[in-house]
Amino acid sequence: MAGRIITLAQQKGGSGKTTLAAHLAVALTRGQARVALLDCDPQGSLGEWFEAREESLGEAGTGLDFRTASGWGARREARSLSRDYDVVVIDTPPKSDIESRPAIEAASLVVVPVQPTPIDLWATQPTLEMIAKEGTPSLLVINRAAARGALTVEMSEAIRALGHPAAATQLGNRLAFAASMGDGRTILETAPGSKGAQEIEALAAEIARNLGL
């Protein structure tokens, strides 16, 4: 049976999509899944992270495989990787439905990170419309949520009312997520057992259940 394909998509830049892709990939390997990363963003941030990971841990120590693709090649590459891996995690570019659509079409699940602000919520609508048009299952993930913030609570309710499934797990607004990326690692490795690490583990477990892994 082919592996599952998880596409991270969000047309609004700065949503934390690449950071989430890397963290989910590492978290899923801890459940013994064989995971490949596919970077479809021309900016190449995920590729830079992976190269830093190779330098830190050695090629054999990353726990992941990595590929790049663009446009319609993303769909072909993702499906090819899914024959050899349990999970393929795809990072897509912001502001480009043409580049993102093939990766969304190929996905078993599209994960959409959303920061809990009105602007982010408005900017998410085109992404959700594109996902709905492709008929691909989706999961909204509230990212960079302020602890006990009134706006976070209000916007979380608005996000859950969009008519698309939303993850029960929210990710807090923690500098440790981004800081861990600098040397090719994740918060699971730089701050194991921390609140942020627990959030990632919970989200990865929720996504794995969603996909039947």
ChimeraX attribute file (.defattr): number of C-alpha atoms within 10 A of each C-alpha:
attribute: neighborCount
match mode: 1-to-1
recipient: residues
	/A:1	7
	/A:2	13
	/A:3	22
	/A:4	25
	/A:5	28
	/A:6	28
	/A:7	27
	/A:8	26
	/A:9	31
	/A:10	30
	/A:11	22
	/A:12	23
	/A:13	12
	/A:14	13
	/A:15	21
	/A:16	19
	/A:17	26
	/A:18	26
	/A:19	19
	/A:20	23
	/A:21	24
	/A:22	22
	/A:23	23
	/A:24	21
	/A:25	24
	/A:26	26
	/A:27	24
	/A:28	22
	/A:29	17
	/A:30	14
	/A:31	13
	/A:32	10
	/A:33	19
	/A:34	19
	/A:35	27
	/A:36	25
	/A:37	26
	/A:38	27
	/A:39	24
	/A:40	23
	/A:41	22
	/A:42	15
	/A:43	12
	/A:44	16
	/A:45	14
	/A:46	27
	/A:47	21
	/A:48	15
	/A:49	20
	/A:50	23
	/A:51	18
	/A:52	18
	/A:53	22
	/A:54	19
	/A:55	14
	/A:56	14
	/A:57	15
	/A:58	12
	/A:59	14
	/A:60	9
	/A:61	11
	/A:62	19
	/A:63	19
	/A:64	21
	/A:65	16
	/A:66	17
	/A:67	15
	/A:68	19
	/A:69	20
	/A:70	19
	/A:71	18
	/A:72	15
	/A:73	14
	/A:74	26
	/A:75	20
	/A:76	15
	/A:77	18
	/A:78	29
	/A:79	19
	/A:80	14
	/A:81	23
	/A:82	21
	/A:83	14
	/A:84	15
	/A:85	19
	/A:86	20
	/A:87	27
	/A:88	30
	/A:89	27
	/A:90	34
	/A:91	28
	/A:92	34
	/A:93	24
	/A:94	20
	/A:95	15
	/A:96	15
	/A:97	18
	/A:98	11
	/A:99	21
	/A:100	30
	/A:101	22
	/A:102	20
	/A:103	32
	/A:104	30
	/A:105	20
	/A:106	22
	/A:107	25
	/A:108	20
	/A:109	22
	/A:110	25
	/A:111	26
	/A:112	27
	/A:113	28
	/A:114	25
	/A:115	26
	/A:116	24
	/A:117	16
	/A:118	14
	/A:119	10
	/A:120	19
	/A:121	17
	/A:122	10
	/A:123	15
	/A:124	22
	/A:125	15
	/A:126	15
	/A:127	22
	/A:128	22
	/A:129	11
	/A:130	16
	/A:131	21
	/A:132	13
	/A:133	11
	/A:134	15
	/A:135	11
	/A:136	15
	/A:137	16
	/A:138	24
	/A:139	19
	/A:140	22
	/A:141	24
	/A:142	24
	/A:143	21
	/A:144	20
	/A:145	21
	/A:146	16
	/A:147	12
	/A:148	8
	/A:149	11
	/A:150	10
	/A:151	14
	/A:152	18
	/A:153	15
	/A:154	13
	/A:155	21
	/A:156	21
	/A:157	12
	/A:158	15
	/A:159	23
	/A:160	16
	/A:161	11
	/A:162	13
	/A:163	9
	/A:164	14
	/A:165	14
	/A:166	20
	/A:167	19
	/A:168	13
	/A:169	19
	/A:170	20
	/A:171	24
	/A:172	18
	/A:173	14
	/A:174	16
	/A:175	11
	/A:176	15
	/A:177	25
	/A:178	15
	/A:179	15
	/A:180	18
	/A:181	22
	/A:182	13
	/A:183	18
	/A:184	22
	/A:185	24
	/A:186	28
	/A:187	25
	/A:188	21
	/A:189	14
	/A:190	16
	/A:191	15
	/A:192	12
	/A:193	13
	/A:194	12
	/A:195	14
	/A:196	21
	/A:197	22
	/A:198	17
	/A:199	17
	/A:200	25
	/A:201	22
	/A:202	17
	/A:203	20
	/A:204	22
	/A:205	18
	/A:206	15
	/A:207	20
	/A:208	16
	/A:209	10
	/A:210	14
	/A:211	15
	/A:212	8
	/A:213	14
